[in-house]
Amino acid sequence: MGKDCIVIGSGFSSLSAACYLAKDGFNVTLFEKNDSVGGRASQFTKDGFTFDMGPSWYWMPDIFDKFFSDFNKQTSDYYQLDKLDPAYKIFFADDIITIGDTMEKICEEFERIEKGSSIALKKFIDKAQENYDIAINKIVLRPGLSPLELVTKETILKVDQFFKTISSQVRKSFKNPKLVSTLEFPVLFLGAKPSNTPSFYNFMNFADFGLGTWHPKGGMYQVIKAMQQLAQELGVTIHTNSAIDNINVEHGQVKGVSCNGKFHRADMVISGADYHHTEQLLEDKFRQYSASYWDKKVFAPSSLLFYIGFDTKLKNVEHHNLFFDTDFELHAQEIYDDPKWPTSPLFYANFPSVTDATMAPENNEAGFFLVPIATNLIDTQELRDQYFDMIMDRFEQRTGQKIRNNIIFKKTFCVKDFIERYNSYKGNAYGMANTLTQTAFLRPSLKSKKVKNLYFTGQLTVPGPGVPPALISGKLVSELIRTNN
């Protein structure tokens, strides 16, 4: 008879951990506070429209492949995957850069912007691929228990790249500001300014240009549904509408959880819920990290989101669209250095129905707009409306069309919703930033130092923010548990 294990939360990392633990013979029960699984990767449907409420970029397909292959499955057993071409468009004030689905197409686009730049790009991506291989096959597979995990013959040769930044590396090889922004964009997924992110993380550029941008038919939530199905096939019991009231500890060892007023015994507990929130479920003496610890950490941005149903097909847009037609540096400062509602924000617009007819009714369009903002901001309906008008003005101008009269419905989501729905610390959307001082063993630990058999997984711990790292985080914590049991 296997040991009883409780998993809190049902995002990518929680489902990943639950699957691996069930495969290893543990009796796994998962509790999700909301009415459906997925955590931040939930889904919103209305009037025939489908929206991914959280992650919408499918990068690093090899990580998804590895996850399912660990269970003798393939992604194609659960969902159809299509490579997007173009991968995305970037709208600047005076031009549009289109990123194709091959390096050849991307090099042609770089040459159009700046003669000779494709030579530098190929060298840059070759180095990024080297770093990707080291990161994915060496570094991210370590549990972050010791600084020695980072010391390998490969990383020793790259040590200087941990003390230089993405920004300095990009600007050394590229002078055109549009190309600089294009190459600095992928590290925004890591939740920090390019000027504060170690240059080693340029492996994200290989994930972008080298591996491409993909789309699961029906949206990213299809991956969650696949993981839920896999978990249940492995024997995991899943409870929704089940918020955890507290984590029970006796003599320094976890004994179970209280959920909706009922006690559930367990030999071990793994939380994929917000790390800070999880520690609030413990008595003070069992918390590892103080309020000041969390307050001093650099968190990835929050977001202002709009989910919109349009009664017509939109023009001049792709599946993924980035609007970099304002000052990148100013927006970054207003997120990280001087937190405030941004003066003139960059934003992202996603129209999955451009490539996937299942996402909206015929001749309609599903639109998802995201404005990165600082955490912990005052969040009012008036501010949401103000920024909606701001980005709609620019969207209409850049794409040459009027769309406001074609809106059937609009749903908004912002700081207050992140806190209420996900117990998100300060309303962050992506977790803790991957800066030099918040990498690997310097992140909050997978294993509690104060409570035996209490573990953590997800974007606030190792290896960091993003969907592929969340899948890996679930695997890492399961391996740690298997080793200790």
BATOR-396702 format. One record per residue (C-alpha): residue in three letters; x negated, y negated, z. Coordinates in nm, 3 decimals. Last residue first. Layout:
N
@res=ala&u=X&v=Y&w=Z
...
This chain:
485
@res=asn&u=-1.075&v=-0.802&w=0.106
@res=asn&u=-1.332&v=-1.082&w=0.081
@res=thr&u=-1.443&v=-0.993&w=-0.272
@res=arg&u=-1.082&v=-0.951&w=-0.390
@res=ile&u=-0.993&v=-1.288&w=-0.239
@res=leu&u=-1.284&v=-1.463&w=-0.412
@res=glu&u=-1.196&v=-1.291&w=-0.740
@res=ser&u=-0.836&v=-1.414&w=-0.705
@res=val&u=-0.960&v=-1.766&w=-0.635
@res=leu&u=-1.175&v=-1.766&w=-0.948
@res=lys&u=-0.899&v=-1.627&w=-1.172
@res=gly&u=-0.651&v=-1.894&w=-1.064
@res=ser&u=-0.914&v=-2.164&w=-1.116
@res=ile&u=-0.982&v=-2.029&w=-1.467
@res=leu&u=-0.620&v=-2.080&w=-1.573
@res=ala&u=-0.630&v=-2.427&w=-1.414
@res=pro&u=-0.955&v=-2.507&w=-1.599
@res=pro&u=-0.776&v=-2.425&w=-1.930
@res=val&u=-0.481&v=-2.652&w=-1.836
@res=gly&u=-0.673&v=-2.963&w=-1.729
@res=pro&u=-0.822&v=-3.095&w=-1.407
@res=gly&u=-1.110&v=-2.933&w=-1.217
@res=pro&u=-1.326&v=-2.620&w=-1.167
@res=val&u=-1.268&v=-2.584&w=-0.875
@res=thr&u=-1.026&v=-2.779&w=-0.653
@res=leu&u=-0.784&v=-3.065&w=-0.703
@res=gln&u=-0.663&v=-2.922&w=-1.035
@res=gly&u=-0.551&v=-2.585&w=-0.913
@res=thr&u=-0.627&v=-2.320&w=-0.651
@res=phe&u=-0.639&v=-2.301&w=-0.274
@res=tyr&u=-0.698&v=-2.023&w=-0.022
@res=leu&u=-0.597&v=-1.931&w=0.333
@res=asn&u=-0.723&v=-1.589&w=0.443
@res=lys&u=-0.899&v=-1.719&w=0.756
@res=val&u=-0.816&v=-2.078&w=0.847
@res=lys&u=-1.083&v=-2.340&w=0.914
@res=lys&u=-1.318&v=-2.332&w=0.613
@res=ser&u=-1.028&v=-2.281&w=0.377
@res=lys&u=-1.130&v=-2.119&w=0.048
@res=leu&u=-1.112&v=-2.273&w=-0.298
@res=ser&u=-1.302&v=-2.573&w=-0.160
@res=pro&u=-1.237&v=-2.940&w=-0.224
@res=arg&u=-1.482&v=-3.057&w=-0.493
@res=leu&u=-1.855&v=-3.109&w=-0.431
@res=phe&u=-1.929&v=-2.741&w=-0.502
@res=ala&u=-1.834&v=-2.792&w=-0.870
@res=thr&u=-1.807&v=-3.162&w=-0.958
@res=gln&u=-1.674&v=-3.454&w=-0.754
@res=thr&u=-1.999&v=-3.649&w=-0.701
@res=leu&u=-2.079&v=-3.638&w=-1.074
@res=thr&u=-1.724&v=-3.745&w=-1.169
@res=asn&u=-1.460&v=-3.488&w=-1.261
@res=ala&u=-1.152&v=-3.686&w=-1.152
@res=met&u=-0.911&v=-3.537&w=-0.898
@res=gly&u=-0.566&v=-3.428&w=-1.007
@res=tyr&u=-0.394&v=-3.496&w=-1.340
@res=ala&u=-0.078&v=-3.697&w=-1.274
@res=asn&u=-0.162&v=-3.876&w=-0.949
@res=gly&u=0.141&v=-3.997&w=-0.752
@res=lys&u=-0.061&v=-4.106&w=-0.450
@res=tyr&u=-0.111&v=-3.735&w=-0.371
@res=ser&u=0.144&v=-3.540&w=-0.576
@res=asn&u=0.420&v=-3.371&w=-0.379
@res=tyr&u=0.527&v=-3.237&w=-0.723
@res=arg&u=0.887&v=-3.360&w=-0.765
@res=glu&u=0.892&v=-3.648&w=-0.514
@res=ile&u=0.536&v=-3.773&w=-0.554
@res=phe&u=0.525&v=-3.736&w=-0.931
@res=asp&u=0.872&v=-3.893&w=-0.947
@res=lys&u=0.769&v=-4.200&w=-0.747
@res=val&u=0.466&v=-4.253&w=-0.973
@res=cys&u=0.656&v=-4.231&w=-1.303
@res=phe&u=0.918&v=-4.047&w=-1.508
@res=thr&u=1.168&v=-4.197&w=-1.752
@res=lys&u=1.449&v=-4.035&w=-1.954
@res=lys&u=1.582&v=-4.198&w=-2.272
@res=phe&u=1.889&v=-4.112&w=-2.479
@res=ile&u=2.021&v=-4.145&w=-2.834
@res=ile&u=1.755&v=-4.394&w=-2.948
@res=asn&u=1.795&v=-4.489&w=-3.314
@res=asn&u=1.867&v=-4.858&w=-3.242
@res=arg&u=1.522&v=-4.891&w=-3.084
@res=ile&u=1.343&v=-4.746&w=-3.388
@res=lys&u=1.240&v=-5.032&w=-3.615
@res=gln&u=0.962&v=-4.928&w=-3.851
@res=gly&u=0.614&v=-5.028&w=-3.965
@res=thr&u=0.409&v=-4.777&w=-3.764
@res=arg&u=0.181&v=-5.031&w=-3.593
@res=gln&u=0.453&v=-5.295&w=-3.538
@res=glu&u=0.719&v=-5.052&w=-3.419
@res=phe&u=0.476&v=-4.889&w=-3.178
@res=arg&u=0.354&v=-5.227&w=-3.054
@res=asp&u=0.702&v=-5.354&w=-2.971
@res=met&u=0.795&v=-5.013&w=-2.827
@res=ile&u=0.489&v=-5.027&w=-2.599
@res=met&u=0.588&v=-5.357&w=-2.441
@res=asp&u=0.961&v=-5.284&w=-2.428
@res=phe&u=0.895&v=-4.962&w=-2.236
@res=tyr&u=0.652&v=-5.148&w=-2.015
@res=gln&u=0.918&v=-5.395&w=-1.900
@res=asp&u=1.178&v=-5.121&w=-1.856
@res=arg&u=0.948&v=-4.920&w=-1.628
@res=leu&u=0.864&v=-5.234&w=-1.434
@res=glu&u=1.233&v=-5.313&w=-1.378
@res=gln&u=1.301&v=-4.952&w=-1.281
@res=thr&u=1.047&v=-4.989&w=-1.001
@res=asp&u=0.717&v=-4.818&w=-0.917
@res=ile&u=0.473&v=-4.994&w=-0.686
@res=leu&u=0.136&v=-4.842&w=-0.773
@res=asn&u=-0.022&v=-4.552&w=-0.582
@res=thr&u=-0.219&v=-4.417&w=-0.878
@res=ala&u=-0.340&v=-4.635&w=-1.164
@res=ile&u=-0.167&v=-4.613&w=-1.500
@res=pro&u=-0.187&v=-4.400&w=-1.815
@res=val&u=0.109&v=-4.477&w=-2.048
@res=leu&u=0.274&v=-4.170&w=-2.199
@res=phe&u=0.542&v=-4.155&w=-2.470
@res=phe&u=0.733&v=-3.836&w=-2.558
@res=gly&u=0.949&v=-3.843&w=-2.871
@res=ala&u=1.182&v=-3.573&w=-3.004
@res=glu&u=1.296&v=-3.654&w=-3.356
@res=asn&u=1.624&v=-3.594&w=-3.539
@res=asn&u=1.689&v=-3.481&w=-3.900
@res=glu&u=1.785&v=-3.132&w=-3.773
@res=pro&u=1.812&v=-3.108&w=-3.395
@res=ala&u=1.484&v=-3.136&w=-3.200
@res=met&u=1.198&v=-2.915&w=-3.073
@res=thr&u=1.277&v=-2.608&w=-3.286
@res=ala&u=1.170&v=-2.788&w=-3.605
@res=asp&u=0.804&v=-2.777&w=-3.498
@res=thr&u=0.557&v=-2.992&w=-3.694
@res=val&u=0.712&v=-3.341&w=-3.672
@res=ser&u=0.940&v=-3.208&w=-3.394
@res=pro&u=0.643&v=-3.224&w=-3.156
@res=phe&u=0.644&v=-3.605&w=-3.162
@res=asn&u=0.391&v=-3.716&w=-2.899
@res=ala&u=0.301&v=-4.079&w=-2.836
@res=tyr&u=0.000&v=-4.183&w=-2.628
@res=phe&u=-0.066&v=-4.526&w=-2.479
@res=leu&u=-0.329&v=-4.796&w=-2.441
@res=pro&u=-0.215&v=-5.060&w=-2.200
@res=ser&u=-0.187&v=-5.438&w=-2.229
@res=thr&u=-0.211&v=-5.604&w=-1.889
@res=pro&u=-0.206&v=-5.280&w=-1.693
@res=trp&u=-0.009&v=-5.243&w=-1.366
@res=lys&u=-0.278&v=-5.272&w=-1.103
@res=pro&u=-0.580&v=-5.088&w=-0.968
@res=asp&u=-0.898&v=-5.300&w=-0.984
@res=asp&u=-1.178&v=-5.055&w=-1.058
@res=tyr&u=-0.999&v=-4.735&w=-1.166
@res=ile&u=-0.677&v=-4.798&w=-1.360
@res=glu&u=-0.705&v=-5.171&w=-1.430
@res=gln&u=-1.073&v=-5.125&w=-1.521
@res=ala&u=-0.981&v=-4.852&w=-1.771
@res=his&u=-0.720&v=-5.081&w=-1.932
@res=leu&u=-0.975&v=-5.359&w=-1.963
@res=glu&u=-1.232&v=-5.128&w=-2.119
@res=phe&u=-0.992&v=-4.986&w=-2.382
@res=asp&u=-0.880&v=-5.334&w=-2.497
@res=thr&u=-0.575&v=-5.297&w=-2.724
@res=asp&u=-0.492&v=-5.108&w=-3.044
@res=phe&u=-0.591&v=-4.771&w=-2.903
@res=phe&u=-0.250&v=-4.614&w=-2.968
@res=leu&u=-0.301&v=-4.238&w=-2.973
@res=asn&u=-0.069&v=-4.016&w=-3.179
@res=his&u=-0.007&v=-3.640&w=-3.158
@res=his&u=0.253&v=-3.465&w=-3.382
@res=glu&u=0.195&v=-3.721&w=-3.658
@res=val&u=0.351&v=-4.061&w=-3.723
@res=asn&u=0.405&v=-4.279&w=-4.031
@res=lys&u=0.785&v=-4.254&w=-4.031
@res=leu&u=1.032&v=-4.129&w=-3.772
@res=lys&u=1.309&v=-3.878&w=-3.844
@res=thr&u=1.648&v=-4.002&w=-3.725
@res=asp&u=1.882&v=-3.973&w=-3.424
@res=phe&u=1.596&v=-4.019&w=-3.176
@res=gly&u=1.579&v=-3.841&w=-2.837
@res=ile&u=1.335&v=-4.000&w=-2.594
@res=tyr&u=1.121&v=-3.878&w=-2.305
@res=phe&u=0.937&v=-4.175&w=-2.152
@res=leu&u=0.641&v=-4.136&w=-1.918
@res=leu&u=0.452&v=-4.374&w=-1.692
@res=ser&u=0.141&v=-4.193&w=-1.579
@res=ser&u=-0.085&v=-4.146&w=-1.279
@res=pro&u=-0.455&v=-4.165&w=-1.331
@res=ala&u=-0.722&v=-3.919&w=-1.220
@res=phe&u=-0.825&v=-3.955&w=-0.861
@res=val&u=-1.155&v=-4.084&w=-0.728
@res=lys&u=-1.183&v=-3.977&w=-0.364
@res=lys&u=-1.207&v=-4.230&w=-0.082
@res=asp&u=-0.844&v=-4.192&w=0.030
@res=trp&u=-0.874&v=-3.813&w=0.043
@res=tyr&u=-1.167&v=-3.821&w=0.284
@res=ser&u=-1.007&v=-4.104&w=0.485
@res=ala&u=-0.698&v=-3.889&w=0.550
@res=ser&u=-0.923&v=-3.613&w=0.680
@res=tyr&u=-1.017&v=-3.288&w=0.508
@res=gln&u=-1.033&v=-2.938&w=0.650
@res=arg&u=-0.692&v=-2.924&w=0.817
@res=phe&u=-0.651&v=-2.653&w=1.082
@res=lys&u=-0.666&v=-2.887&w=1.383
@res=asp&u=-0.398&v=-3.111&w=1.237
@res=glu&u=-0.139&v=-2.830&w=1.222
@res=leu&u=-0.084&v=-2.706&w=0.867
@res=leu&u=0.177&v=-2.801&w=0.605
@res=gln&u=-0.006&v=-3.132&w=0.564
@res=glu&u=-0.296&v=-2.929&w=0.425
@res=thr&u=-0.073&v=-2.818&w=0.139
@res=his&u=0.014&v=-3.180&w=0.057
@res=his&u=-0.354&v=-3.271&w=0.019
@res=tyr&u=-0.415&v=-2.970&w=-0.204
@res=asp&u=-0.114&v=-3.035&w=-0.433
@res=ala&u=0.051&v=-2.696&w=-0.484
@res=gly&u=-0.156&v=-2.405&w=-0.612
@res=ser&u=-0.162&v=-2.261&w=-0.262
@res=ile&u=-0.288&v=-1.913&w=-0.184
@res=val&u=-0.169&v=-1.740&w=0.135
@res=met&u=-0.304&v=-1.418&w=0.284
@res=asp&u=-0.186&v=-1.125&w=0.491
@res=ala&u=0.171&v=-1.248&w=0.460
@res=arg&u=0.487&v=-1.277&w=0.668
@res=his&u=0.779&v=-1.483&w=0.542
@res=phe&u=0.960&v=-1.698&w=0.801
@res=lys&u=1.296&v=-1.859&w=0.708
@res=gly&u=1.383&v=-2.229&w=0.750
@res=asn&u=1.386&v=-2.307&w=0.379
@res=cys&u=1.044&v=-2.146&w=0.356
@res=ser&u=0.822&v=-2.079&w=0.657
@res=val&u=0.487&v=-1.932&w=0.563
@res=gly&u=0.267&v=-1.638&w=0.658
@res=lys&u=0.022&v=-1.522&w=0.921
@res=val&u=-0.290&v=-1.721&w=0.833
@res=gln&u=-0.578&v=-1.663&w=1.071
@res=gly&u=-0.731&v=-1.905&w=1.321
@res=his&u=-0.579&v=-1.733&w=1.623
@res=glu&u=-0.232&v=-1.759&w=1.468
@res=val&u=-0.151&v=-1.972&w=1.164
@res=asn&u=0.187&v=-2.035&w=1.000
@res=ile&u=0.199&v=-2.250&w=0.686
@res=asn&u=0.484&v=-2.499&w=0.697
@res=asp&u=0.814&v=-2.600&w=0.535
@res=ile&u=0.750&v=-2.438&w=0.195
@res=ala&u=1.006&v=-2.539&w=-0.068
@res=ser&u=1.200&v=-2.256&w=-0.230
@res=asn&u=1.430&v=-2.371&w=-0.511
@res=thr&u=1.259&v=-2.097&w=-0.716
@res=his&u=1.155&v=-1.751&w=-0.588
@res=ile&u=0.925&v=-1.527&w=-0.794
@res=thr&u=0.840&v=-1.164&w=-0.710
@res=val&u=0.520&v=-1.047&w=-0.885
@res=gly&u=0.533&v=-0.687&w=-1.011
@res=leu&u=0.286&v=-0.694&w=-1.301
@res=glu&u=0.571&v=-0.731&w=-1.554
@res=gln&u=0.691&v=-1.022&w=-1.338
@res=ala&u=0.354&v=-1.192&w=-1.368
@res=leu&u=0.341&v=-1.130&w=-1.744
@res=gln&u=0.689&v=-1.279&w=-1.790
@res=gln&u=0.594&v=-1.585&w=-1.583
@res=met&u=0.271&v=-1.619&w=-1.779
@res=ala&u=0.459&v=-1.608&w=-2.109
@res=lys&u=0.718&v=-1.856&w=-1.982
@res=ile&u=0.437&v=-2.091&w=-1.879
@res=val&u=0.278&v=-2.053&w=-2.222
@res=gln&u=0.614&v=-2.123&w=-2.388
@res=tyr&u=0.628&v=-2.441&w=-2.179
@res=met&u=0.356&v=-2.577&w=-2.405
@res=gly&u=0.612&v=-2.629&w=-2.682
@res=gly&u=0.864&v=-2.422&w=-2.880
@res=lys&u=0.597&v=-2.298&w=-3.121
@res=pro&u=0.268&v=-2.311&w=-2.933
@res=his&u=0.069&v=-2.601&w=-3.077
@res=trp&u=-0.302&v=-2.620&w=-3.148
@res=thr&u=-0.573&v=-2.887&w=-3.158
@res=gly&u=-0.915&v=-2.789&w=-3.289
@res=leu&u=-1.203&v=-2.569&w=-3.179
@res=gly&u=-1.494&v=-2.776&w=-3.309
@res=phe&u=-1.350&v=-3.129&w=-3.314
@res=asp&u=-1.163&v=-3.128&w=-2.982
@res=ala&u=-1.320&v=-2.849&w=-2.776
@res=phe&u=-1.654&v=-2.961&w=-2.920
@res=asn&u=-1.583&v=-3.313&w=-2.795
@res=met&u=-1.489&v=-3.170&w=-2.454
@res=phe&u=-1.841&v=-3.025&w=-2.439
@res=asn&u=-1.934&v=-3.392&w=-2.397
@res=tyr&u=-1.905&v=-3.305&w=-2.029
@res=phe&u=-2.283&v=-3.284&w=-2.003
@res=ser&u=-2.279&v=-3.662&w=-2.043
@res=pro&u=-2.170&v=-3.697&w=-1.681
@res=thr&u=-1.845&v=-3.897&w=-1.646
@res=asn&u=-1.854&v=-4.243&w=-1.486
@res=ser&u=-1.894&v=-4.452&w=-1.804
@res=pro&u=-1.644&v=-4.225&w=-1.980
@res=lys&u=-1.390&v=-4.337&w=-1.716
@res=ala&u=-1.241&v=-4.051&w=-1.516
@res=gly&u=-0.958&v=-3.796&w=-1.530
@res=leu&u=-1.115&v=-3.503&w=-1.709
@res=phe&u=-0.861&v=-3.540&w=-1.990
@res=leu&u=-1.010&v=-3.888&w=-2.041
@res=val&u=-1.316&v=-3.693&w=-2.154
@res=pro&u=-1.149&v=-3.641&w=-2.494
@res=phe&u=-1.123&v=-4.018&w=-2.571
@res=glu&u=-1.493&v=-4.111&w=-2.563
@res=leu&u=-1.557&v=-3.982&w=-2.914
@res=thr&u=-1.266&v=-4.170&w=-3.074
@res=ser&u=-1.342&v=-4.482&w=-2.868
@res=val&u=-1.703&v=-4.485&w=-2.991
@res=leu&u=-1.587&v=-4.425&w=-3.349
@res=lys&u=-1.359&v=-4.728&w=-3.324
@res=pro&u=-1.632&v=-4.939&w=-3.162
@res=asn&u=-1.876&v=-4.873&w=-3.448
@res=lys&u=-2.221&v=-4.838&w=-3.293
@res=phe&u=-2.263&v=-4.461&w=-3.264
@res=ser&u=-2.567&v=-4.261&w=-3.149
@res=lys&u=-2.670&v=-4.438&w=-2.827
@res=arg&u=-2.311&v=-4.545&w=-2.768
@res=val&u=-2.197&v=-4.183&w=-2.735
@res=gln&u=-2.471&v=-4.090&w=-2.487
@res=ser&u=-2.423&v=-4.402&w=-2.275
@res=ser&u=-2.046&v=-4.349&w=-2.256
@res=ile&u=-2.071&v=-3.981&w=-2.177
@res=thr&u=-2.294&v=-4.067&w=-1.882
@res=lys&u=-2.647&v=-3.981&w=-1.784
@res=phe&u=-2.730&v=-3.812&w=-1.454
@res=phe&u=-2.572&v=-3.472&w=-1.527
@res=gln&u=-2.725&v=-3.474&w=-1.875
@res=asp&u=-3.076&v=-3.488&w=-1.725
@res=val&u=-3.020&v=-3.139&w=-1.582
@res=lys&u=-2.970&v=-2.982&w=-1.925
@res=leu&u=-3.280&v=-2.758&w=-1.932
@res=ile&u=-3.211&v=-2.660&w=-1.572
@res=thr&u=-2.853&v=-2.580&w=-1.677
@res=glu&u=-2.962&v=-2.303&w=-1.916
@res=lys&u=-3.213&v=-2.134&w=-1.683
@res=thr&u=-2.943&v=-2.137&w=-1.418
@res=val&u=-2.897&v=-2.360&w=-1.115
@res=leu&u=-2.535&v=-2.473&w=-1.092
@res=glu&u=-2.440&v=-2.189&w=-0.859
@res=leu&u=-2.722&v=-2.303&w=-0.631
@res=pro&u=-2.503&v=-2.596&w=-0.525
@res=ser&u=-2.295&v=-2.345&w=-0.327
@res=leu&u=-1.933&v=-2.233&w=-0.290
@res=gly&u=-1.804&v=-2.373&w=-0.618
@res=pro&u=-1.637&v=-2.051&w=-0.734
@res=arg&u=-1.854&v=-1.998&w=-1.046
@res=leu&u=-1.683&v=-1.923&w=-1.379
@res=val&u=-1.682&v=-2.291&w=-1.468
@res=ile&u=-2.063&v=-2.303&w=-1.480
@res=lys&u=-2.167&v=-2.003&w=-1.690
@res=asn&u=-1.960&v=-1.896&w=-1.990
@res=ile&u=-1.737&v=-2.202&w=-2.021
@res=ala&u=-1.992&v=-2.466&w=-1.926
@res=ile&u=-2.293&v=-2.308&w=-2.096
@res=asp&u=-2.107&v=-2.237&w=-2.421
@res=tyr&u=-1.947&v=-2.582&w=-2.415
@res=asn&u=-2.283&v=-2.747&w=-2.354
@res=glu&u=-2.430&v=-2.583&w=-2.664
@res=gln&u=-2.117&v=-2.684&w=-2.858
@res=ala&u=-2.156&v=-3.046&w=-2.743
@res=lys&u=-2.515&v=-3.042&w=-2.862
@res=asp&u=-2.400&v=-2.928&w=-3.209
@res=ile&u=-2.117&v=-3.186&w=-3.190
@res=phe&u=-2.364&v=-3.473&w=-3.143
@res=lys&u=-2.594&v=-3.349&w=-3.420
@res=lys&u=-2.298&v=-3.323&w=-3.660
@res=leu&u=-2.174&v=-3.668&w=-3.556
@res=ala&u=-2.512&v=-3.833&w=-3.612
@res=ile&u=-2.513&v=-3.707&w=-3.970
@res=ser&u=-2.145&v=-3.802&w=-4.013
@res=ser&u=-2.225&v=-4.162&w=-3.916
@res=gly&u=-2.418&v=-4.230&w=-4.237
@res=lys&u=-2.168&v=-4.487&w=-4.367
@res=glu&u=-1.929&v=-4.607&w=-4.096
@res=ile&u=-1.549&v=-4.590&w=-4.107
@res=arg&u=-1.515&v=-4.386&w=-4.425
@res=glu&u=-1.813&v=-4.177&w=-4.318
@res=phe&u=-1.634&v=-4.093&w=-3.992
@res=glu&u=-1.327&v=-3.981&w=-4.192
@res=glu&u=-1.537&v=-3.760&w=-4.418
@res=cys&u=-1.705&v=-3.607&w=-4.112
@res=ile&u=-1.362&v=-3.529&w=-3.963
@res=lys&u=-1.252&v=-3.355&w=-4.283
@res=glu&u=-1.568&v=-3.142&w=-4.291
@res=met&u=-1.543&v=-3.071&w=-3.918
@res=thr&u=-1.205&v=-2.910&w=-3.981
@res=asp&u=-0.848&v=-2.970&w=-3.859
@res=gly&u=-0.831&v=-3.339&w=-3.941
@res=ile&u=-0.868&v=-3.642&w=-3.714
@res=thr&u=-0.702&v=-3.943&w=-3.875
@res=ile&u=-0.834&v=-4.287&w=-3.784
@res=ile&u=-0.591&v=-4.576&w=-3.837
@res=asp&u=-0.703&v=-4.934&w=-3.898
@res=asp&u=-0.668&v=-5.299&w=-3.794
@res=ala&u=-0.531&v=-5.296&w=-3.437
@res=phe&u=-0.629&v=-4.933&w=-3.386
@res=phe&u=-0.397&v=-4.633&w=-3.422
@res=ile&u=-0.558&v=-4.296&w=-3.354
@res=lys&u=-0.399&v=-4.001&w=-3.535
@res=tyr&u=-0.396&v=-3.640&w=-3.421
@res=ala&u=-0.487&v=-3.281&w=-3.509
@res=pro&u=-0.408&v=-3.344&w=-3.873
@res=asp&u=-0.354&v=-3.067&w=-3.932
@res=leu&u=-0.233&v=-2.879&w=-3.627
@res=lys&u=-0.327&v=-2.518&w=-3.566
@res=asp&u=-0.019&v=-2.304&w=-3.502
@res=leu&u=0.035&v=-2.055&w=-3.218
@res=gln&u=0.335&v=-1.824&w=-3.196
@res=tyr&u=0.422&v=-1.702&w=-2.847
@res=tyr&u=0.432&v=-1.397&w=-2.620
@res=asp&u=0.252&v=-1.100&w=-2.775
@res=ser&u=0.070&v=-1.349&w=-2.998
@res=thr&u=-0.117&v=-1.474&w=-2.690
@res=gln&u=-0.269&v=-1.129&w=-2.665
@res=lys&u=-0.243&v=-0.868&w=-2.391
@res=asn&u=-0.477&v=-0.616&w=-2.230
@res=phe&u=-0.434&v=-0.796&w=-1.895
@res=asp&u=-0.775&v=-0.967&w=-1.906
@res=ser&u=-0.695&v=-1.024&w=-2.275
@res=phe&u=-0.424&v=-1.269&w=-2.167
@res=phe&u=-0.671&v=-1.494&w=-1.985
@res=lys&u=-0.944&v=-1.460&w=-2.245
@res=asp&u=-0.709&v=-1.572&w=-2.525
@res=phe&u=-0.595&v=-1.872&w=-2.320
@res=ile&u=-0.960&v=-1.969&w=-2.265
@res=asp&u=-1.041&v=-1.917&w=-2.636
@res=pro&u=-0.762&v=-2.156&w=-2.732
@res=met&u=-0.968&v=-2.443&w=-2.587
@res=trp&u=-0.709&v=-2.716&w=-2.650
@res=tyr&u=-0.329&v=-2.704&w=-2.644
@res=trp&u=-0.227&v=-3.067&w=-2.581
@res=ser&u=0.124&v=-3.126&w=-2.439
@res=pro&u=0.065&v=-3.101&w=-2.066
@res=gly&u=0.353&v=-3.240&w=-1.855
@res=met&u=0.721&v=-3.290&w=-1.929
@res=asp&u=0.713&v=-3.070&w=-2.239
@res=phe&u=1.023&v=-3.189&w=-2.421
@res=thr&u=1.304&v=-3.006&w=-2.601
@res=phe&u=1.596&v=-3.174&w=-2.780
@res=gly&u=1.923&v=-2.986&w=-2.851
@res=asp&u=2.137&v=-3.224&w=-2.646
@res=lys&u=1.894&v=-3.226&w=-2.354
@res=thr&u=1.596&v=-3.014&w=-2.252
@res=phe&u=1.316&v=-3.102&w=-2.011
@res=gln&u=1.031&v=-2.859&w=-1.950
@res=ser&u=0.783&v=-2.812&w=-1.668
@res=ala&u=0.405&v=-2.813&w=-1.690
@res=arg&u=0.370&v=-3.013&w=-1.369
@res=gly&u=0.487&v=-2.706&w=-1.177
@res=gly&u=0.582&v=-2.442&w=-1.430
@res=val&u=0.863&v=-2.243&w=-1.273
@res=ser&u=1.222&v=-2.365&w=-1.253
@res=asp&u=1.453&v=-2.504&w=-0.984
@res=asn&u=1.179&v=-2.684&w=-0.792
@res=lys&u=1.006&v=-2.579&w=-0.468
@res=glu&u=0.835&v=-2.271&w=-0.618
@res=phe&u=0.752&v=-1.968&w=-0.401
@res=leu&u=0.551&v=-1.671&w=-0.533
@res=thr&u=0.546&v=-1.324&w=-0.378
@res=val&u=0.254&v=-1.092&w=-0.455
@res=asn&u=0.201&v=-0.740&w=-0.326
@res=phe&u=-0.170&v=-0.700&w=-0.398
@res=gly&u=-0.293&v=-0.424&w=-0.629
@res=asp&u=-0.566&v=-0.598&w=-0.827
@res=lys&u=-0.326&v=-0.659&w=-1.117
@res=ala&u=-0.094&v=-0.835&w=-0.873
@res=leu&u=-0.385&v=-1.055&w=-0.765
@res=tyr&u=-0.476&v=-1.143&w=-1.124
@res=cys&u=-0.118&v=-1.230&w=-1.216
@res=ala&u=-0.052&v=-1.436&w=-0.903
@res=ala&u=-0.377&v=-1.630&w=-0.949
@res=ser&u=-0.283&v=-1.721&w=-1.308
@res=leu&u=0.073&v=-1.812&w=-1.207
@res=ser&u=-0.063&v=-2.040&w=-0.935
@res=ser&u=-0.324&v=-2.199&w=-1.164
@res=phe&u=-0.078&v=-2.266&w=-1.449
@res=gly&u=0.192&v=-2.413&w=-1.224
@res=ser&u=0.413&v=-2.201&w=-1.001
@res=gly&u=0.366&v=-2.329&w=-0.646
@res=ile&u=0.273&v=-2.150&w=-0.324
@res=val&u=0.142&v=-1.794&w=-0.367
@res=ile&u=0.208&v=-1.542&w=-0.090
@res=cys&u=0.004&v=-1.221&w=-0.062
@res=asp&u=0.099&v=-0.898&w=0.109
@res=lys&u=-0.178&v=-0.639&w=0.115
@res=gly&u=-0.151&v=-0.333&w=-0.105
@res=met&u=0.000&v=0.000&w=0.000
